[in-house]
Amino acid sequence: MTKIISEVTQLISPYRFEIVEKELNKRDSDLVIRPTLACICAADLRYYTGNRRKEALKKKLPMALLHEGIGVVLKDSQNGYRKGDRVVIVPNVPGYIYDEIKYPTPEDCCEACKKGVHFENHCKNVHFLSSGFDGMTQSKMVHPGLCAVKIPDEVPDNVAVLSELVTVAYNAAYKAYQAEKLNSKTKVLIFGDGPVGYSLYTVLHHIFNLPKEMIHVVGKSSDKLAHFKHATKYIFGDELKDDFSLSFECVGGKGITSAVDLSIKKMVPGGMIVLMGVSEEDVPINTRDILEKGLTLVGSSRSSRINYKTVLEHMKDPDFQESLRELDRSENFIIEQPTDLNLAFDFAASKDYWGKIYLKLNQKNY
């Protein structure tokens, strides 16, 4: 083990950031990374505003936020990375990678890891950045080499930083594909006009070759729906036809119930509904019609490191890049001190914007 000193900006309590100096342990297989660009996720925002259960806040704070981001390798490593390499920082670190002594193999870790790398996003012993473990608001990060992916030269920073979001969408779509519910002729329903719904829309078209007109998006804002170019769009409450075989819920919160109920009504018998939204409360669902139609409900959360290689390879496509840049329509913030993080998160909490909020990190030491 070698020691690395890092300045870490932690959320101490809702709305309050503080810088602390930490001594980090580095294994030979770890990378030292300087985070450079990140996006704010709704999960980060829930911690910042205190919109989590009190027991969760007590357990997980203080903590550095942000888990969607990229960085630059600061030192050559024995596993092939070189100083100056741009990498995506994969926030999902399975238990057997984080603690190889306690869990020498995937089989020793948990049932999810036994199923293989495609299921590591459900690891019981996961070490997930900005969810109980320090995220990317650090001057230096020590991160497993197995959980970093080199960014192809053809992929610019403002596209690569979306990798975590896009891999989450890809993982959900891949589950439907594995279940033989998704092909190039599937009529798909998406509930949600925000970044998750939009990233799923781009993944379905650019990676799974689904024609845009086969993608039907239900949202609450005509302005947001306008970004889903060439998709079939509906304001929630508009009349939908009853012949969908695949639906994705990308709403979260209290809206999950109404989105799922409408999905159930519009599904053909034997259809699949993929749940992607997060709620802090229990969500009632109409099980009677699920049983009557023989529907399948599938939960999809986060993504696995193998998904990043697939997504980054597709991100070389200029047309895919153009679609993803639609998410880069909001404010960009340069983070030089903790109060800059407050400005960025306060703006995010206003929800008066479209797309993702980009944070430029470590432009100066802070």
RAMOPE-V818145 format. One record per helix or strand. SS is the DSSP state (h for helix, s for strand). FROM is the first residue (numbers start at 1). LEN is the number of residues. Records with the same first field share a line. If there is no record, write none. Layout:
SS=FROM-LEN / FROM-LEN
This chain:
s=2-12 / 16-11 / 30-10 / 63-1 / 68-6 / 86-4 / 92-2 / 127-3 / 133-1 / 138-1 / 141-4 / 148-3 / 188-4 / 215-5 / 232-4 / 244-6 / 267-9 / 296-4 / 332-3 / 358-3
h=42-7 / 54-7 / 95-4 / 106-4 / 111-4 / 117-6 / 145-3 / 157-4 / 163-16 / 195-12 / 212-3 / 222-4 / 255-12 / 287-7 / 305-10 / 318-10 / 338-13
